[in-house]
């Protein structure tokens, strides 16, 4: 399956293009020093409603994109930081942790049709074990290193093999026709 446009998910707020605050014109000094709750409409059509600290989006906020995509979650110094929910216009969603605008930590991507992908992210890229769950019951495990799929680590392969034979006696796993007497 393909993932959605990364540009919207990891986009930085267009800080240099502040057009006006919703309901009031902004002046340069107002943008730089404002602290509290306020809504801002950017020149590119993005709208931010939420908390500000010293002129930056900080704390809880909602960011809407002209495409219909939306982000609800935490901000720090104008960047997505902490837990957040990204809702895509097509009905897909990503819920997880962000650091400096990038997915970082545990996250779940849920497609509109119900398929789900659970992974851990480092600096915006899948890193470590990830699992895809299909609505038809398929479960597929993946391993990633810096966003690139890699083979499963040896210790995990061994534990999977051991789990496969759990509950079987040694006699049950002998090849057909071999002697069970040693």
Secondary structure as the mmCIF struct_conf table of DSSP 4:
data_model
#
loop_
_struct_conf.conf_type_id
_struct_conf.id
_struct_conf.beg_label_comp_id
_struct_conf.beg_label_asym_id
_struct_conf.beg_label_seq_id
_struct_conf.end_label_comp_id
_struct_conf.end_label_asym_id
_struct_conf.end_label_seq_id
HELX_RH_AL_P HELX_RH_AL_P1 UNK A 6 UNK A 9
TURN_TY1_P TURN_TY1_P1 UNK A 10 UNK A 10
HELX_LH_PP_P HELX_LH_PP_P1 UNK A 11 UNK A 13
HELX_RH_3T_P HELX_RH_3T_P1 UNK A 15 UNK A 17
STRN STRN1 UNK A 18 UNK A 21
TURN_TY1_P TURN_TY1_P2 UNK A 22 UNK A 23
STRN STRN2 UNK A 24 UNK A 24
HELX_RH_AL_P HELX_RH_AL_P2 UNK A 28 UNK A 33
STRN STRN3 UNK A 36 UNK A 42
TURN_TY1_P TURN_TY1_P3 UNK A 43 UNK A 44
BEND BEND1 UNK A 45 UNK A 45
STRN STRN4 UNK A 47 UNK A 53
TURN_TY1_P TURN_TY1_P4 UNK A 54 UNK A 55
STRN STRN5 UNK A 56 UNK A 64
TURN_TY1_P TURN_TY1_P5 UNK A 66 UNK A 67
BEND BEND2 UNK A 68 UNK A 68
STRN STRN6 UNK A 70 UNK A 76
TURN_TY1_P TURN_TY1_P6 UNK A 77 UNK A 78
STRN STRN7 UNK A 79 UNK A 87
TURN_TY1_P TURN_TY1_P7 UNK A 89 UNK A 90
BEND BEND3 UNK A 91 UNK A 91
STRN STRN8 UNK A 93 UNK A 99
TURN_TY1_P TURN_TY1_P8 UNK A 100 UNK A 101
STRN STRN9 UNK A 102 UNK A 110
TURN_TY1_P TURN_TY1_P9 UNK A 112 UNK A 113
BEND BEND4 UNK A 114 UNK A 114
STRN STRN10 UNK A 116 UNK A 122
TURN_TY1_P TURN_TY1_P10 UNK A 123 UNK A 124
STRN STRN11 UNK A 125 UNK A 133
TURN_TY1_P TURN_TY1_P11 UNK A 135 UNK A 136
BEND BEND5 UNK A 137 UNK A 137
STRN STRN12 UNK A 139 UNK A 145
TURN_TY1_P TURN_TY1_P12 UNK A 146 UNK A 147
STRN STRN13 UNK A 148 UNK A 149
HELX_LH_PP_P HELX_LH_PP_P2 UNK A 151 UNK A 153
HELX_RH_AL_P HELX_RH_AL_P3 UNK A 154 UNK A 165
TURN_TY1_P TURN_TY1_P13 UNK A 166 UNK A 167
TURN_TY1_P TURN_TY1_P14 UNK A 170 UNK A 170
HELX_RH_3T_P HELX_RH_3T_P2 UNK A 171 UNK A 173
BEND BEND6 UNK A 174 UNK A 174
HELX_LH_PP_P HELX_LH_PP_P3 UNK A 175 UNK A 175
TURN_TY1_P TURN_TY1_P15 UNK A 176 UNK A 177
BEND BEND7 UNK A 180 UNK A 180
#
